[in-house]
Amino acid sequence: MLKSHSSDDEYLIQNMKMIRISVLTSTFLLRLGFSRTNVQKPFRLAHGTTTLGFIFQGGVIAAADTRASAGGLVACPAVHKITPIHSHLVVTSSGSGADCMLWERILIREIRLYQLRHGHRLSIRATAKLLSSMLHPFKGTEMCVALTLCGWDNGPKLIYVCSDGARLQGDVFSVGSGSPYAYGVLDRELRWSLSKGEAISLAREAVFRATHRDAYSGNNVDLFHITAQGWSQRKREDLKEEYYRDKEKKGKKKNDKLK
């Protein structure tokens, strides 16, 4: 029998029954032959996105575009890729829309049940550990989920969890087809001493640069700021506004050079 000195770890052990059920479910499906190798599809619909999160001296910033794509089709221009889990935690989602929404609902349920049973929230690290344990049994299946946990408990936390069960903690993450372009902006401009306004502008520009080059990302930008007081959401902004700001800025620089 495993013994734990942490209530969070005890909760994870108690909930292994649910995780075992998911193992049996995925194993059962694979034994029936439902695997990626023998299910023939007429064609594969590519999908992509741009999500990001980073830590700075003023808390945690989470940002994402709002385009849902199915191959060359824009399935929806106004989806929500950042989901509040509780008052101090949001997650950014990349991958299959249906899979991400399902696991976000499961995560919200488990967090609420834990708080009702124990009188306090499950820590963000324990939340990531629970999510990783539930996702790992589906490794090798068609499920596609990549969630970045952006939150605050005893300081800012940023943890990436994907559908093969991998769990990584860091100071900056960008996930999705537009992430190489977003990382280019973040690697150049991100620093610990950013003010809140500078951090918001940086996140907005990183998403804009990604959507400018990545066909699967676009339309609008959603942005959350998480601090010790909880999360706050900025008004959704059309990325065309960022385009015109950038165009005006480039025009001013060009005029300054001509003078």
C-alpha positions as CSV (number, residue, x, y, z in Angstrom):
1,M,0.0,0.0,0.0
2,L,1.4,3.4,-1.0
3,K,1.7,6.0,1.8
4,S,1.8,9.7,1.1
5,H,2.4,12.7,3.3
6,S,0.6,15.0,0.9
7,S,-3.2,15.3,0.6
8,D,-2.7,16.0,-3.1
9,D,-0.8,12.7,-3.6
10,E,-3.4,10.9,-1.5
11,Y,-6.2,12.2,-3.8
12,L,-4.3,11.0,-6.9
13,I,-3.9,7.6,-5.4
14,Q,-7.6,7.4,-4.5
15,N,-8.6,8.4,-8.0
16,M,-6.5,5.8,-9.7
17,K,-9.7,3.7,-10.1
18,M,-10.9,6.2,-12.7
19,I,-7.5,6.1,-14.4
20,R,-7.6,2.3,-14.5
21,I,-11.1,2.5,-16.2
22,S,-9.6,4.7,-18.9
23,V,-6.7,2.2,-19.4
24,L,-9.2,-0.7,-19.8
25,T,-11.2,1.4,-22.3
26,S,-8.3,2.3,-24.5
27,T,-6.8,-1.2,-24.3
28,F,-10.2,-2.7,-25.2
29,L,-10.5,-0.5,-28.2
30,L,-7.0,-1.3,-29.4
31,R,-7.6,-5.0,-29.0
32,L,-10.7,-4.7,-31.2
33,G,-8.5,-3.3,-33.9
34,F,-9.4,0.4,-33.6
35,S,-5.9,1.8,-34.1
36,R,-4.4,4.4,-36.3
37,T,-2.8,1.8,-38.6
38,N,-5.8,0.0,-39.8
39,V,-8.6,2.6,-39.8
40,Q,-8.7,3.9,-43.4
41,K,-9.8,7.5,-43.8
42,P,-10.7,9.0,-47.1
43,F,-8.4,11.9,-46.3
44,R,-6.8,13.6,-43.3
45,L,-8.0,17.0,-42.2
46,A,-5.0,19.0,-41.1
47,H,-5.6,21.4,-38.2
48,G,-3.5,24.0,-36.4
49,T,-3.6,26.8,-33.9
50,T,-1.4,29.3,-32.0
51,T,-1.4,29.3,-28.2
52,L,1.2,30.7,-25.8
53,G,1.9,31.3,-22.1
54,F,4.8,32.9,-20.3
55,I,5.8,34.1,-16.8
56,F,7.0,37.6,-16.0
57,Q,7.4,39.7,-12.9
58,G,3.7,40.6,-12.9
59,G,2.3,37.1,-13.1
60,V,1.4,34.8,-16.0
61,I,0.1,35.7,-19.5
62,A,-1.9,33.3,-21.6
63,A,-2.9,34.1,-25.2
64,A,-4.4,32.3,-28.2
65,D,-6.0,32.9,-31.6
66,T,-9.6,32.0,-32.2
67,R,-9.6,30.1,-35.6
68,A,-10.7,26.5,-35.7
69,S,-9.7,24.8,-39.0
70,A,-10.5,21.6,-40.8
71,G,-8.0,21.2,-43.6
72,G,-8.3,24.3,-45.8
73,L,-11.7,25.2,-44.3
74,V,-12.1,27.7,-41.5
75,A,-14.6,25.7,-39.4
76,C,-15.2,28.5,-36.9
77,P,-13.5,31.9,-36.7
78,A,-14.5,32.6,-33.0
79,V,-13.7,29.5,-30.8
80,H,-12.4,29.8,-27.2
81,K,-9.0,28.2,-26.9
82,I,-8.4,29.4,-23.3
83,T,-10.6,27.9,-20.6
84,P,-10.8,28.9,-17.0
85,I,-10.5,25.9,-14.7
86,H,-10.9,27.7,-11.4
87,S,-10.3,31.2,-10.0
88,H,-6.5,30.9,-10.3
89,L,-6.0,28.5,-13.2
90,V,-6.7,28.6,-17.0
91,V,-5.6,26.2,-19.7
92,T,-4.7,26.9,-23.3
93,S,-5.7,24.1,-25.7
94,S,-4.3,22.7,-28.9
95,G,-5.2,19.6,-30.9
96,S,-8.5,18.1,-31.7
97,G,-11.3,20.5,-30.5
98,A,-13.6,17.7,-29.3
99,D,-10.8,16.0,-27.4
100,C,-9.6,19.2,-25.7
101,M,-13.1,20.2,-24.7
102,L,-13.8,16.8,-23.2
103,W,-10.6,16.7,-21.1
104,E,-11.1,20.3,-19.9
105,R,-14.6,19.3,-18.6
106,I,-13.1,16.3,-16.9
107,L,-10.4,18.4,-15.3
108,I,-12.9,21.0,-14.1
109,R,-15.0,18.2,-12.5
110,E,-12.0,16.7,-10.7
111,I,-10.8,20.1,-9.4
112,R,-14.3,20.9,-8.0
113,L,-14.7,17.5,-6.4
114,Y,-11.3,17.8,-4.7
115,Q,-12.2,21.2,-3.4
116,L,-15.5,19.9,-2.0
117,R,-13.9,17.0,-0.3
118,H,-10.8,18.7,1.1
119,G,-11.8,22.3,1.5
120,H,-9.0,23.7,-0.6
121,R,-7.9,23.7,-4.2
122,L,-5.7,21.0,-5.7
123,S,-2.3,22.5,-6.4
124,I,-1.4,23.2,-10.0
125,R,1.5,20.7,-10.0
126,A,-0.9,18.0,-8.7
127,T,-3.5,19.0,-11.3
128,A,-0.9,18.5,-14.0
129,K,0.1,15.2,-12.5
130,L,-3.5,14.0,-12.4
131,L,-4.2,15.1,-16.0
132,S,-1.0,13.4,-17.2
133,S,-1.9,10.1,-15.5
134,M,-5.4,10.2,-17.1
135,L,-4.0,11.0,-20.6
136,H,-1.1,8.5,-20.7
137,P,-3.2,5.3,-21.2
138,F,-4.4,6.8,-24.6
139,K,-0.9,7.1,-25.9
140,G,-0.8,5.7,-29.5
141,T,-4.5,6.3,-30.2
142,E,-5.9,9.0,-32.4
143,M,-6.6,11.3,-29.4
144,C,-4.8,14.7,-29.8
145,V,-4.7,17.0,-26.7
146,A,-2.1,19.5,-25.7
147,L,-3.0,21.7,-22.7
148,T,-0.8,24.4,-21.1
149,L,-1.8,25.0,-17.4
150,C,-1.3,28.7,-16.6
151,G,-2.0,29.6,-13.0
152,W,-0.9,30.8,-9.6
153,D,-0.4,29.0,-6.3
154,N,2.5,30.0,-4.1
155,G,3.8,31.8,-7.2
156,P,3.3,31.7,-11.0
157,K,3.1,28.2,-12.6
158,L,3.3,27.2,-16.2
159,I,3.0,23.4,-17.0
160,Y,2.5,21.8,-20.4
161,V,0.7,18.4,-20.6
162,C,0.1,16.5,-23.9
163,S,-1.9,13.4,-24.8
164,D,1.0,11.0,-24.5
165,G,1.3,11.9,-20.8
166,A,4.3,14.1,-21.1
167,R,4.4,16.8,-18.4
168,L,6.9,19.8,-18.6
169,Q,7.2,22.9,-16.4
170,G,8.8,26.0,-17.8
171,D,8.7,29.8,-18.0
172,V,7.5,30.0,-21.6
173,F,5.5,27.7,-23.9
174,S,4.0,28.1,-27.3
175,V,2.0,25.2,-28.9
176,G,0.4,24.7,-32.3
177,S,1.3,25.1,-36.0
178,G,1.9,28.9,-35.4
179,S,4.3,28.3,-32.5
180,P,7.6,28.6,-34.5
181,Y,6.6,32.2,-35.5
182,A,5.4,33.0,-31.9
183,Y,8.6,31.7,-30.4
184,G,10.6,34.0,-32.7
185,V,8.9,37.1,-31.1
186,L,9.0,35.7,-27.6
187,D,12.7,34.7,-27.7
188,R,13.6,38.2,-28.9
189,E,11.5,40.3,-26.6
190,L,10.5,38.3,-23.5
191,R,12.2,39.3,-20.2
192,W,11.4,39.0,-16.5
193,S,11.1,42.8,-15.9
194,L,8.3,43.4,-18.4
195,S,5.5,45.6,-17.1
196,K,1.9,44.4,-17.4
197,G,1.3,46.6,-20.5
198,E,4.5,45.4,-22.2
199,A,3.7,41.8,-21.5
200,I,0.2,42.1,-23.0
201,S,1.6,43.9,-26.1
202,L,4.2,41.2,-26.5
203,A,1.7,38.3,-26.3
204,R,-0.6,40.1,-28.7
205,E,2.2,40.7,-31.2
206,A,3.5,37.1,-30.9
207,V,0.0,35.7,-31.8
208,F,-0.3,38.3,-34.6
209,R,3.1,37.3,-36.2
210,A,2.0,33.7,-36.0
211,T,-1.3,34.3,-37.7
212,H,0.3,36.4,-40.3
213,R,2.3,33.4,-41.6
214,D,0.3,30.4,-40.4
215,A,-2.9,29.7,-42.5
216,Y,-4.4,27.6,-39.6
217,S,-4.3,30.5,-37.1
218,G,-6.1,33.8,-37.2
219,N,-9.2,36.0,-36.8
220,N,-8.9,37.3,-33.1
221,V,-6.7,37.1,-30.0
222,D,-7.9,36.1,-26.5
223,L,-5.7,37.1,-23.6
224,F,-5.7,36.2,-19.9
225,H,-3.6,37.7,-17.1
226,I,-3.2,35.5,-13.9
227,T,-1.9,36.9,-10.6
228,A,-2.2,36.1,-6.9
229,Q,-5.7,37.7,-7.0
230,G,-6.9,35.3,-9.8
231,W,-7.3,35.6,-13.5
232,S,-8.6,38.5,-15.5
233,Q,-9.6,38.4,-19.2
234,R,-9.0,41.2,-21.7
235,K,-11.6,42.0,-24.3
236,R,-11.3,39.9,-27.4
237,E,-9.4,41.9,-30.1
238,D,-9.6,41.5,-33.9
239,L,-6.1,40.8,-35.2
240,K,-6.8,43.3,-38.1
241,E,-6.3,46.0,-35.5
242,E,-2.8,44.7,-34.7
243,Y,-2.1,44.5,-38.5
244,Y,-3.0,48.2,-38.9
245,R,-0.9,49.2,-35.9
246,D,2.1,47.3,-37.3
247,K,1.6,48.9,-40.7
248,E,1.4,52.4,-39.2
249,K,4.6,51.7,-37.1
250,K,6.5,50.5,-40.2
251,G,5.3,53.6,-42.1
252,K,6.7,55.9,-39.4
253,K,10.0,54.2,-39.5
254,K,10.2,54.5,-43.3
255,N,9.4,58.2,-43.1
256,D,12.0,58.7,-40.4
257,K,14.7,57.1,-42.6
258,L,13.8,59.4,-45.6
259,K,14.1,62.6,-43.5
